[in-house]
Amino acid sequence: MIQKIGQIGVPVKDLNRALDFYKEKLGLTLLFNTDSMAFFECDGLRLMLTLPEKEEFAYSSSVIYFQVNNITDTYERLAAKDVPFIDEPHVVSKMGQTEIWMVFFKDTEDNTHALMSEVQS
């Protein structure tokens, strides 16, 4: 039986450039890296940046939604570090008294990811 997601792989074209983006701009903790992979800790989930072994793995990754406490503060902090955002923080849905906020950005390898936050209204 599947228990949980343990690792997500993100294909990259330039490992050093991507490593700098995820470590310095996003502030993720680097666990270790090799000449073709880098592994980051993200609250119990390992994020693996990898130079694709085969062409079939060289396409953009799935969207990773990074949970944050305050989406506006995080957006402003990352925008100041030149993280390229596609839009601005906005409500995508409401579930009872909870609003789901998101904002999308690109990494240096043209993968699209998002910040998300649940806000009590």
Rosetta blueprint (number, residue, H / E / L):
1 M L
2 I L
3 Q L
4 K L
5 I L
6 G L
7 Q E
8 I E
9 G E
10 V E
11 P E
12 V L
13 K L
14 D L
15 L H
16 N H
17 R H
18 A H
19 L H
20 D H
21 F H
22 Y H
23 K H
24 E H
25 K H
26 L L
27 G L
28 L L
29 T E
30 L E
31 L E
32 F E
33 N E
34 T L
35 D L
36 S L
37 M E
38 A E
39 F E
40 F E
41 E E
42 C E
43 D L
44 G L
45 L E
46 R E
47 L E
48 M E
49 L E
50 T E
51 L L
52 P L
53 E L
54 K L
55 E H
56 E H
57 F H
58 A L
59 Y L
60 S L
61 S L
62 S L
63 V L
64 I L
65 Y E
66 F E
67 Q E
68 V L
69 N L
70 N L
71 I H
72 T H
73 D H
74 T H
75 Y H
76 E H
77 R H
78 L H
79 A H
80 A H
81 K L
82 D L
83 V L
84 P L
85 F E
86 I L
87 D L
88 E L
89 P L
90 H E
91 V E
92 V E
93 S E
94 K E
95 M E
96 G L
97 Q L
98 T E
99 E E
100 I E
101 W E
102 M E
103 V E
104 F E
105 F E
106 K E
107 D L
108 T L
109 E L
110 D L
111 N L
112 T E
113 H E
114 A E
115 L E
116 M E
117 S E
118 E E
119 V E
120 Q E
121 S L
